[in-house]
């Protein structure tokens, strides 16, 4: 039995999320169908798993998955044969045969996301599925950038998790966070080992409130730096799924250089 890892990209607009669904179209379901058609092996035998479980409407440029198979195709064959079977909104970027120990989810030491916002008065048809549009410029962009950069560290992000979060600790270490403002586009970038359900979208929602001048930097910091009993009574809004992109999963040696950037 072989263990094969794939780097995949997808436009999440018409997917109900990454994880297999009973009735709705999912990234995992569509990819498993293509793999089954190519290998003749059932989804149960393939045991495909992903580095993350993106929600409906969320995109990915460097999602990593792995599956088990008896087939020993060259890496390039996996890429070309699968892309010939996949729809236009899902593609395999690279394939690597890996050792038995590799697990795309449990072996990952970090995951990176980017959230894109465009500030313009008129709709942009070419970016309508990949950004969140605000109709007017932000009043406090520098304050917004500052609170986002200050997320680096180990904090309790319970205020940013939704009720559907997996039951686990809410203390998370953020390895990196940056906010780029280029023209009418604002890009929030963040890297951590794991995230609570809707955490990134709620962080963005709260940061945009700072950018709008409706929430101060100190109030934003209170949401994760102070005890729950002392926090501002504020529920962070959840930014739309369209602006969120899963950028990459990072792994330790010997898989650190498994896939390059795409």
C-alpha positions in Angstrom: 0.0 0.0 0.0 1.3 3.4 -1.0 0.8 6.8 0.7 0.4 9.7 -1.8 0.2 13.4 -1.0 -1.3 16.0 -3.3 -1.2 19.8 -3.2 -4.6 21.0 -4.5 -6.2 24.3 -5.3 -9.9 25.1 -5.6 -12.4 27.9 -6.0 -14.8 27.2 -3.1 -17.7 29.2 -4.5 -19.7 26.1 -5.5 -18.5 23.7 -2.9 -20.3 23.1 0.4 -16.9 22.9 2.1 -13.9 20.5 2.0 -15.3 17.7 4.0 -17.4 15.0 2.4 -21.2 15.6 2.6 -24.1 13.3 2.3 -25.9 15.3 -0.3 -24.0 18.5 -1.1 -21.0 18.9 -3.4 -17.7 18.9 -1.5 -14.0 19.1 -2.4 -13.3 15.8 -0.7 -16.2 14.1 -2.5 -15.3 15.4 -5.9 -11.6 14.5 -5.5 -12.5 11.0 -4.2 -14.7 10.4 -7.2 -11.8 11.3 -9.5 -9.4 9.1 -7.6 -11.8 6.2 -7.6 -12.3 6.5 -11.3 -8.5 6.5 -11.9 -7.5 3.8 -9.4 -10.6 1.6 -9.3 -10.4 1.8 -5.5 -13.3 2.9 -3.3 -13.3 6.1 -1.2 -13.3 3.9 1.9 -10.1 2.2 0.7 -8.5 5.5 -0.4 -8.9 7.0 3.1 -8.3 10.5 1.8 -7.8 13.2 4.5 -6.9 16.9 4.2 -4.8 19.4 6.1 -7.8 21.6 6.8 -11.6 21.5 6.6 -12.6 24.7 4.9 -16.2 25.9 5.0 -18.6 26.5 2.1 -17.3 29.3 -0.1 -13.7 29.2 1.2 -10.9 28.9 -1.4 -7.5 27.2 -1.3 -4.3 27.6 -3.2 -2.1 25.1 -1.3 -4.3 22.6 0.5 -2.5 19.3 1.1 -4.3 15.9 1.1 -3.1 12.3 1.3 -4.6 9.0 0.4 -3.7 5.3 0.3 -3.5 3.3 -2.9 -2.1 0.2 -4.5 -1.2 2.1 -7.6 2.4 3.2 -8.2 1.9 5.9 -10.8 4.7 8.5 -11.3 4.0 11.9 -9.6 3.4 13.6 -13.0 0.8 10.9 -13.9 -1.2 11.6 -10.8 -1.3 15.3 -11.6 -2.2 14.9 -15.3 -4.6 12.0 -14.9 -6.5 13.6 -12.0 -6.8 17.0 -13.6 -8.3 15.4 -16.7 -11.1 14.1 -14.5 -11.6 17.1 -12.2 -13.9 20.1 -12.8 -12.6 23.5 -13.6 -12.9 24.7 -10.0 -10.6 22.0 -8.5 -7.1 21.1 -9.6 -4.1 19.1 -8.5 -0.9 21.2 -8.4 1.6 18.5 -7.4 1.9 14.9 -6.2 4.5 13.2 -4.1 4.7 9.6 -2.8 5.4 9.9 1.0 6.3 7.5 3.7 3.7 5.6 5.8 3.9 8.0 8.7 2.8 11.1 6.8 -0.7 12.4 7.6 -1.7 15.6 5.9 -3.7 16.8 9.0 -1.9 15.4 12.0 1.6 15.9 10.7 1.0 19.6 10.0 2.8 22.0 12.3 1.2 25.2 10.9 -1.6 26.4 8.6 -1.7 29.7 6.8 -4.7 31.7 5.7 -5.2 34.9 3.8 -8.4 37.1 3.8 -8.8 39.6 1.0 -11.0 42.7 1.3 -11.6 45.3 -1.5 -12.7 48.8 -0.6 -14.5 50.4 -3.6 -17.9 52.0 -4.3 -18.7 49.8 -7.3 -18.8 46.0 -7.6 -16.0 44.2 -9.2 -17.4 41.3 -11.3 -14.0 39.7 -11.7 -13.3 39.4 -8.0 -16.9 38.9 -6.7 -16.2 35.3 -5.5 -12.7 35.8 -4.0 -12.9 39.0 -2.0 -15.2 40.7 0.5 -16.2 44.2 -0.8 -16.7 47.2 1.4 -18.4 50.1 -0.4 -16.2 52.8 1.1 -12.6 53.3 2.3 -11.7 52.4 5.9 -11.4 55.3 8.4 -8.6 53.8 10.5 -6.5 51.5 8.3 -3.3 51.9 10.2 -5.0 51.1 13.5 -6.5 48.0 11.9 -3.1 46.9 10.6 -1.6 47.3 14.0 -4.1 45.2 15.9 -3.7 42.4 13.3 0.1 42.4 13.7 -0.3 42.3 17.5 -2.1 38.9 17.2 1.3 37.1 17.2 1.8 35.2 20.4 -0.1 32.7 22.6 -3.6 33.9 23.5 -7.1 32.6 24.4 -9.2 33.1 21.3 -12.5 31.7 22.8 -14.2 35.0 21.8 -13.5 34.3 18.2 -14.7 30.7 18.0 -18.2 29.7 16.9 -20.4 27.2 18.7 -19.5 24.5 16.1 -15.8 24.6 17.1 -14.3 21.3 17.9 -14.3 20.8 21.7 -10.7 21.6 22.7 -8.6 24.2 24.3 -9.1 27.8 23.0 -5.5 28.9 23.7 -3.7 29.1 20.4 -0.3 30.3 19.3 -0.2 32.6 16.3 3.2 32.3 14.6 2.8 35.2 12.2 0.2 37.8 11.3 0.4 40.6 8.7 -1.9 43.1 7.1 -1.0 44.5 3.6 -2.8 47.5 2.1 -2.2 47.8 -1.7 -4.5 50.2 -3.6 -8.1 49.2 -2.8 -7.1 45.7 -1.5 -6.5 44.8 2.1 -5.0 41.4 2.7 -5.0 39.8 6.2 -2.5 37.0 6.6 -2.2 34.7 9.6 -0.4 31.5 10.5 -1.0 29.1 13.5 -0.8 25.4 14.2 -4.6 25.3 14.2 -7.7 27.5 14.3 -11.1 27.4 15.9 -14.1 27.2 13.7 -14.7 30.5 12.0 -11.8 32.0 14.0 -10.1 33.7 11.0 -13.3 35.2 9.7 -14.3 36.5 13.1 -10.8 38.0 13.7 -11.2 39.8 10.3 -14.7 40.9 11.2 -13.4 42.5 14.4 -10.4 44.0 12.8 -12.6 45.6 10.1 -14.6 47.2 13.0 -11.3 48.8 14.1 -10.7 49.9 10.5 -14.2 51.5 10.4 -13.5 53.3 13.7 -16.3 51.5 15.5 -13.9 49.5 17.8 -10.7 50.7 19.4 -7.4 48.9 19.4 -7.7 48.5 23.1 -11.1 47.0 22.9 -10.0 44.6 20.2 -7.1 43.4 22.4 -9.4 42.9 25.3 -11.2 40.2 23.3 -8.2 37.8 23.6 -5.8 39.3 26.1 -7.9 39.5 29.2 -10.1 37.1 31.2 -13.5 36.4 29.8 -15.2 38.0 32.8 -13.4 41.3 32.1 -13.9 41.4 28.3 -15.9 43.9 26.3 -19.4 42.6 25.7 -18.9 42.4 22.0 -19.5 39.5 19.6 -17.1 39.7 16.7 -19.0 39.7 13.3 -18.1 36.8 11.0 -16.7 38.1 7.7 -18.1 36.4 4.6 -16.5 33.1 3.4 -15.7 34.6 -0.1 -12.6 36.5 1.0 -10.9 33.6 2.9 -8.1 31.5 1.3 -6.3 28.5 2.7 -2.7 29.3 1.5 -0.6 26.4 2.8 0.1 23.7 5.3 3.6 23.5 6.8 5.3 20.3 7.9 8.5 19.3 9.9 11.4 17.3 8.4 11.5 15.1 6.5 8.4 16.6 4.8 9.4 20.3 5.2 10.1 20.7 1.5 7.3 18.4 0.3 5.6 21.1 -1.8 6.8 24.5 -2.9 4.7 27.7 -3.3 2.1 27.8 -6.0 
